[in-house]
Amino acid sequence: LDDHDDNKATAIDDETVCFTVDDKPYYPFLKVDPSKESTIIRAVSLLLDSKNEDTKYEISKVSGGITNALFRVKSTTSTTTTPPLDVLVRVFGAEGMIDRDVENTLYAALATQKLAPPYYGRFGNGRIEHFYANAKALDVPELSNKTISTQIGKQMSKLHMEFHIPSTLQQNQPCLQQPSLWIQLQDWMDQALQATFQTPHDTHRMEHDMVPLTTLVKEIEWLKSNAIIDATSCKVGFCHNDLLAANILYDSTTQQLQLIDFEYGGLNYCAFDIANHFNEFAGGTDNAKPNYDLFPSSTFQQEFCQTYLQETRTSGGTQVTEKEVQDLYAQVQGFILANHLYWGLWGVNQASTEGCHEFDYLLYAHNRFQQYFVVKTEQFPSET
């Protein structure tokens, strides 16, 4: 690590020790307590506004985050030489489920390549990003808007085709050298099999209301052999892996989209990213109850695949064939199944580490596992 500020780490106290990482300041010992505004202001002041101790701030909580606590911080004082600050402070959650060093370096690279919002620096348990004042996160019903969906397909294609993982990071991280789906499923399954829960009620629900994890171990093996159509032929790229409505900002004035929250991003099957997006049409990150009546029709899915594939063509390139569309659509169907197990296991592990008092992770996991079997019955009736 290179020392920040003339290559000398300051040591007035631990929280002021600063390094330059990914070309931005990093205060590893500075921690933000989401319940204390003073700690949020301290982080913004140190990272972005250390020379102006008289700055006043407005802080507001940003909705939409399950894993993280999000805050908009806006300065109410400015000068002719110092424009007002308007930033997003992200306080990390999902402790132990995400390698934040890897994730943050990926985010910095995405921001540099203008695929993610600008990145301003990091503190011990979070980071500071640009806040888009004129944009809002999509609502679940807006995912089915054809105009918006077309833009999402193009943005997803651009991410898969254009983002290049920093070579030094990829060389040192095995998880970035091959598609992450099966590795992540196995890791989360191993974690879930050892999980304990924070209340007797949650323990009872896990033992009596949930599909046995041993059954799901067998389902993962079945998926590999039967549902994923020739994974070796599936295109691999950098995937968002969590493209739900809340992770897509839309500016109605400019009619432009911005993808956000790449913390589950990584090398993966591109068709899995598309499948994940289709499953998110059902919502459920507000009340843990996805509504699969909102799942997109086969026609809608194929039109999305058409848009996505056409964006991969260079300007003036050949038109996408019907066979290409159908091949991608077929790949997506298998990954729709895998995606239910993916987020179901995530829910089990979140219930263990975070508890269910703010969001019912176990109910969400239960509903994702149940939908897995509903879809399996539809796609593979002879297997049930």
C-alpha positions in Angstrom: 0.0 0.0 0.0 1.2 3.5 -0.8 0.9 6.1 2.0 -1.6 8.9 1.2 -0.7 12.6 1.6 2.9 13.0 0.6 3.4 9.2 1.1 3.4 9.6 4.9 0.7 8.0 7.0 -0.5 10.3 9.7 -0.9 8.9 13.2 -2.8 11.5 15.3 -5.0 8.6 16.2 -5.7 5.3 14.5 -8.7 6.4 12.5 -6.7 9.1 10.7 -4.2 6.6 9.4 -4.6 6.8 5.6 -3.3 5.0 2.6 -3.8 5.3 -1.2 -5.5 2.3 -2.6 -6.9 2.1 -6.1 -5.8 5.7 -6.5 -8.2 6.9 -3.7 -7.8 7.5 0.0 -8.4 4.5 2.3 -8.8 4.9 6.1 -8.7 1.3 7.3 -9.3 2.1 11.0 -12.1 4.6 10.5 -15.5 2.9 11.2 -19.0 4.2 10.6 -21.8 3.4 12.9 -25.0 3.6 10.9 -27.0 4.7 14.0 -24.6 7.7 14.7 -24.7 10.6 12.2 -21.5 11.9 13.8 -19.5 8.9 12.5 -20.9 9.4 9.0 -19.9 13.0 9.0 -16.5 12.1 10.3 -15.9 9.8 7.3 -17.0 12.3 4.7 -15.0 15.1 6.4 -11.8 13.0 6.4 -12.1 11.6 2.9 -13.5 14.6 1.1 -13.6 17.8 3.1 -10.7 17.7 5.6 -9.7 21.3 5.0 -13.1 22.8 5.8 -14.0 22.1 9.4 -17.0 24.5 9.3 -18.9 22.6 6.7 -22.5 21.6 7.7 -24.2 18.5 6.3 -27.6 17.1 5.7 -27.9 13.3 6.1 -30.8 11.2 4.8 -31.1 7.5 4.7 -31.4 6.0 1.2 -33.9 3.2 0.8 -33.4 0.1 -1.3 -30.4 -1.5 0.4 -30.8 -4.9 2.1 -27.2 -5.8 2.5 -25.8 -2.3 3.2 -26.9 0.8 5.0 -26.9 3.7 2.5 -26.9 7.5 3.3 -27.0 10.6 1.2 -24.7 13.2 2.6 -25.0 16.8 1.2 -23.1 19.8 2.4 -25.2 22.9 3.1 -22.3 25.3 2.9 -20.1 26.1 -0.1 -17.8 28.8 -1.5 -16.9 30.0 -4.9 -14.0 27.6 -4.9 -15.6 24.7 -3.0 -18.8 23.4 -4.6 -21.3 21.6 -2.3 -20.7 17.9 -1.7 -23.4 15.4 -2.6 -22.3 11.9 -2.0 -23.5 8.4 -1.1 -22.0 6.8 2.0 -22.2 3.0 1.8 -21.8 1.1 5.1 -21.1 -2.5 4.3 -23.2 -5.4 5.6 -23.1 -9.2 4.7 -20.0 -9.6 6.9 -18.0 -12.7 5.9 -20.0 -13.3 2.7 -18.1 -10.7 0.5 -14.4 -10.1 0.2 -14.5 -6.4 0.5 -10.9 -5.8 -0.7 -11.6 -7.6 -3.9 -15.0 -6.1 -4.3 -13.7 -2.6 -3.7 -10.9 -2.9 -6.3 -13.4 -4.2 -8.8 -15.7 -1.3 -8.0 -12.9 1.2 -8.5 -12.1 -0.3 -11.8 -15.8 -0.2 -12.9 -15.9 3.5 -11.9 -12.7 4.2 -13.8 -14.2 2.6 -16.9 -17.4 4.6 -16.3 -19.6 1.5 -15.8 -20.3 2.4 -12.2 -20.8 5.7 -10.3 -17.6 7.7 -9.5 -15.7 6.4 -6.5 -14.2 8.8 -3.9 -12.6 6.6 -1.3 -13.0 4.0 1.4 -13.1 3.7 5.2 -12.9 0.6 7.4 -16.4 -0.7 6.8 -17.6 1.1 3.7 -16.9 3.6 1.0 -18.1 6.9 -0.6 -19.6 7.1 -4.1 -21.2 9.7 -6.3 -24.9 10.4 -5.6 -27.1 10.9 -8.6 -29.5 13.6 -7.3 -31.7 13.6 -10.4 -32.1 9.8 -10.6 -34.2 7.3 -8.7 -34.0 3.5 -8.3 -36.5 1.7 -10.5 -39.7 0.2 -8.9 -40.3 -3.5 -9.6 -43.2 -2.8 -12.1 -40.9 -0.6 -14.2 -38.7 -3.6 -15.1 -41.4 -4.7 -17.5 -41.5 -1.3 -19.3 -40.3 -2.1 -22.8 -38.4 1.1 -23.2 -36.6 0.7 -19.9 -36.0 -3.0 -20.5 -34.4 -2.3 -23.8 -31.9 0.0 -22.1 -31.2 -2.6 -19.4 -30.4 -5.2 -22.0 -28.0 -2.8 -23.7 -26.3 -1.8 -20.4 -26.0 -5.5 -19.3 -24.5 -6.4 -22.7 -22.0 -3.5 -22.4 -21.0 -4.6 -19.0 -20.4 -8.2 -20.1 -18.5 -7.2 -23.2 -16.5 -4.1 -22.2 -15.4 -4.4 -18.6 -11.9 -5.8 -18.1 -11.0 -7.1 -14.6 -7.7 -5.6 -13.5 -5.0 -8.2 -14.5 -3.1 -8.0 -11.2 -6.3 -8.7 -9.3 -7.4 -11.5 -11.6 -4.0 -13.2 -11.4 -4.1 -13.3 -7.6 -7.8 -14.2 -7.2 -8.9 -17.7 -8.3 -12.5 -16.6 -7.9 -12.0 -14.2 -10.8 -10.4 -16.8 -13.1 -13.4 -19.0 -13.8 -17.2 -18.6 -13.6 -18.2 -18.1 -10.0 -21.6 -19.8 -10.0 -20.8 -23.3 -8.9 -18.0 -22.2 -6.5 -20.3 -19.7 -4.9 -23.2 -22.2 -4.5 -20.8 -24.7 -2.9 -19.3 -22.1 -0.5 -22.8 -20.8 0.5 -24.0 -24.4 0.9 -21.1 -25.3 3.2 -21.8 -22.1 5.2 -25.5 -22.9 5.4 -24.9 -26.4 6.6 -23.0 -25.0 9.6 -25.3 -22.1 10.2 -26.9 -21.4 13.6 -29.6 -18.8 14.1 -30.2 -15.9 16.5 -33.6 -16.9 17.9 -35.3 -20.2 18.8 -38.0 -19.2 16.4 -35.6 -19.0 13.4 -34.0 -22.3 14.4 -37.4 -23.9 14.4 -38.3 -22.5 11.0 -35.1 -23.7 9.5 -35.5 -27.2 10.9 -39.3 -27.6 10.2 -40.4 -25.2 7.5 -37.5 -25.2 5.0 -36.5 -27.7 2.4 -33.8 -29.8 3.9 -30.4 -28.6 2.8 -29.3 -32.2 2.1 -32.0 -32.2 -0.6 -30.7 -29.0 -2.1 -27.2 -30.5 -2.2 -28.6 -33.2 -4.6 -30.4 -30.5 -6.6 -27.2 -28.6 -7.2 -25.6 -31.8 -8.6 -28.7 -32.4 -10.7 -28.5 -28.9 -12.1 -25.0 -29.3 -13.2 -25.8 -32.5 -15.1 -29.3 -31.8 -16.5 -30.6 -28.2 -16.4 -27.6 -26.1 -17.5 -27.4 -26.7 -21.2 -23.8 -27.3 -22.1 -22.2 -24.8 -19.7 -18.9 -25.0 -21.7 -20.6 -23.2 -24.6 -22.1 -20.5 -22.4 -20.4 -17.1 -22.8 -18.5 -15.9 -19.7 -18.0 -12.3 -18.8 -18.0 -9.9 -15.8 -21.6 -10.1 -14.5 -23.5 -7.9 -12.1 -25.2 -11.0 -10.6 -27.8 -8.9 -8.6 -29.6 -6.7 -11.2 -32.8 -6.1 -9.3 -34.9 -3.0 -9.7 -33.3 -1.2 -6.7 -29.8 -1.6 -8.4 -30.8 0.3 -11.5 -31.0 4.1 -11.4 -33.2 6.0 -13.9 -33.1 9.7 -14.7 -36.5 10.5 -16.3 -35.2 13.8 -17.6 -32.3 12.3 -19.6 -33.9 8.9 -19.8 -30.6 7.3 -19.0 -29.9 4.3 -16.8 -27.0 3.7 -14.4 -26.3 0.3 -12.9 -25.2 0.4 -9.3 -24.3 -2.0 -6.4 -21.8 -4.4 -8.0 -20.8 -6.1 -4.7 -21.9 -9.5 -5.9 -20.3 -8.9 -9.3 -17.7 -11.2 -10.7 -16.8 -13.5 -13.6 -19.8 -15.7 -14.4 -22.0 -17.1 -17.1 -23.7 -14.1 -18.9 -26.9 -16.1 -19.2 -27.0 -16.4 -15.4 -26.9 -12.6 -15.1 -29.9 -12.4 -17.5 -31.7 -15.2 -15.6 -31.1 -13.4 -12.3 -32.6 -10.2 -13.8 -35.7 -12.0 -15.0 -36.3 -13.5 -11.5 -36.0 -10.0 -10.0 -39.2 -9.1 -11.9 -41.0 -10.8 -9.0 -39.5 -8.4 -6.4 -39.6 -9.5 -2.8 -36.7 -7.6 -1.4 -39.1 -5.4 0.5 -41.4 -8.0 2.2 -39.6 -11.3 1.4 -42.5 -12.4 -0.7 -41.7 -12.4 -4.5 -44.7 -12.3 -6.7 -44.0 -14.6 -9.6 -47.1 -13.5 -11.4 -44.9 -10.7 -12.5 -42.3 -13.0 -14.0 -41.7 -12.0 -17.7 -43.3 -14.0 -20.4 -41.3 -16.1 -22.8 -41.9 -13.6 -25.6 -40.6 -10.7 -23.3 -37.6 -12.8 -22.4 -36.8 -13.6 -26.1 -37.1 -9.9 -27.0 -34.7 -9.0 -24.2 -32.2 -11.7 -25.5 -32.6 -10.2 -29.0 -31.7 -6.7 -27.7 -28.9 -8.0 -25.6 -27.3 -10.0 -28.4 -27.7 -7.2 -31.0 -25.8 -4.8 -28.7 -22.8 -7.2 -28.9 -22.6 -6.6 -32.6 -20.3 -3.8 -33.7 -21.9 -0.8 -35.4 -23.2 -1.9 -38.8 -22.6 -5.6 -37.9 -24.8 -8.5 -38.9 -28.2 -8.9 -37.5 -28.8 -11.5 -34.7 -30.3 -14.7 -36.0 -33.4 -16.4 -34.5 -31.2 -19.4 -33.6 -28.9 -17.2 -31.6 -31.8 -15.8 -29.7 -33.3 -19.2 -29.0 -29.9 -20.7 -27.9 -29.4 -17.9 -25.4 -33.0 -18.1 -24.2 -32.6 -21.9 -23.6 -29.4 -21.3 -21.6 -31.2 -18.7 -19.5 -34.0 -21.2 -18.5 -31.5 -23.5 -16.8 -29.9 -20.6 -14.9 -33.3 -19.4 -13.7 -33.4 -22.6 -11.6 -29.8 -22.2 -10.4 -30.5 -18.6 -9.4 -33.3 -19.6 -7.0 -30.9 -21.8 -5.1 -28.2 -19.1 -5.2 -30.3 -16.5 -3.5 -32.1 -19.0 -1.3 -28.8 -20.0 0.2 -27.8 -16.4 0.5 -31.0 -15.8 2.5 -30.2 -18.7 4.9 -26.7 -17.4 5.6 -27.9 -13.8 6.0 -30.5 -15.0 8.5 -27.7 -16.6 10.5 -25.3 -13.6 10.4 -27.7 -10.7 10.4 -30.9 -12.1 12.0 -34.4 -11.6 10.7 -35.6 -8.7 12.8 -35.2 -6.1 10.0 -35.8 -8.4 7.0 -37.1 -11.9 7.0 -34.3 -13.6 5.2 -35.6 -17.1 6.1 -39.0 -16.4 4.6 -37.2 -15.0 1.5 -35.1 -18.2 1.3 -38.1 -20.4 1.7 -39.9 -18.7 -1.1 -36.9 -18.9 -3.5 -36.5 -22.6 -2.7 -40.2 -23.2 -3.3 -40.2 -21.4 -6.6 -37.2 -23.5 -7.6 -39.3 -26.6 -7.4 -42.3 -24.9 -9.1 -40.1 -24.0 -12.1 -38.4 -27.4 -12.1 -41.8 -29.1 -12.4 -42.7 -26.9 -15.3 -39.4 -27.4 -17.1 -38.7 -31.0 -16.2 -42.0 -32.7 -15.3 -40.5 -36.1 -15.6 -38.0 -35.3 -12.9 -40.6 -34.6 -10.2 
